[in-house]
Amino acid sequence: MGLSKAKNLFDQTDTADLDGYDNLGAFLRGESGNVITDRDISGQRHLDVFSALADGAGTALTSTLVGSDQALDVNMVNEISVDVQGDYDVSTNATPDSVGMIAHDRGATQDETSQNIRPTGGAPSADNLDPTDIQALDMNSYLMGWDGSAWDRLTTDANGLQVSVQNDVNVTDSASAIENTNVSVAATATQLVSSALSGRREITIQNDGNKDIFIGKDNTVTTANGIRVARGGSATYKWNDSVDPYAISESGTVDVRVLEAA
């Protein structure tokens, strides 16, 4: 017996043919013979279909039940850069035991083993810093200075922070003792103070004559190597009582006044 193909046609324009039929349509069945079901989604009927996600190699992707939702399992292979800005509200977090920053230093090779995790710091006591409840981060930082238009790093040398003094610095100090002496300075080296004031911090030399004088450290002073104090002038030096200054006049004898302060 030969097989022939048959086609069933449903004429939806023949309303008389529709009367009396509660079910009219087609059914899809799987290879097991079971009818494939459907459901309503937003007013549309959709087949119930099960599918699996796979990667480019054909390996099925997995998921995990989180609460009442099924979440896709994701493995982050590459580094993720996150810019986070948060505000800490002390009114709703009165005791911030779990609030802080976790930081790590970067190793030469960026892997988990080269990152050294540092602890967050505890709160200091009310009136001072207590080393027992402070934990610090190991970090390198720069001191910065503002010149009125831009920020720049402050520099140091072997002695510490470098400071540039832009204006005169005036230091006021008081003396506990003074001593004054009158000396006749000749054209040969003359000792200005025969016995220094104990604890001397400063000495003032006044030329009260009509010739210039020259000051030096000892009796080797000359008009060629001494420091000039002009006629009618004076000079003040921060010399302690171990310094024994001498003076010489350019010619003749000159009246010199010496005031020591300790």
Secondary structure, DSSP 8 states (H G I E B T S, - for coil): -----------TT-HHHHTT-S--S---B-TTS-B--EEEETTEEEE------B-TTS-B--EEEETTEEEE-----S-----------TTT-SS-TT----EEE--SS-SGGG-EEE-------SSS--GGG----------EEE-SS-EEE--EETTEE-----S--------S-EEEEEEEE-SS-EES-SS--TT--EEEEEE-SSS-EEEESSTT--TTTSEEE-TT-EEEE---TT---EEEESSS-EEEEEEEE-
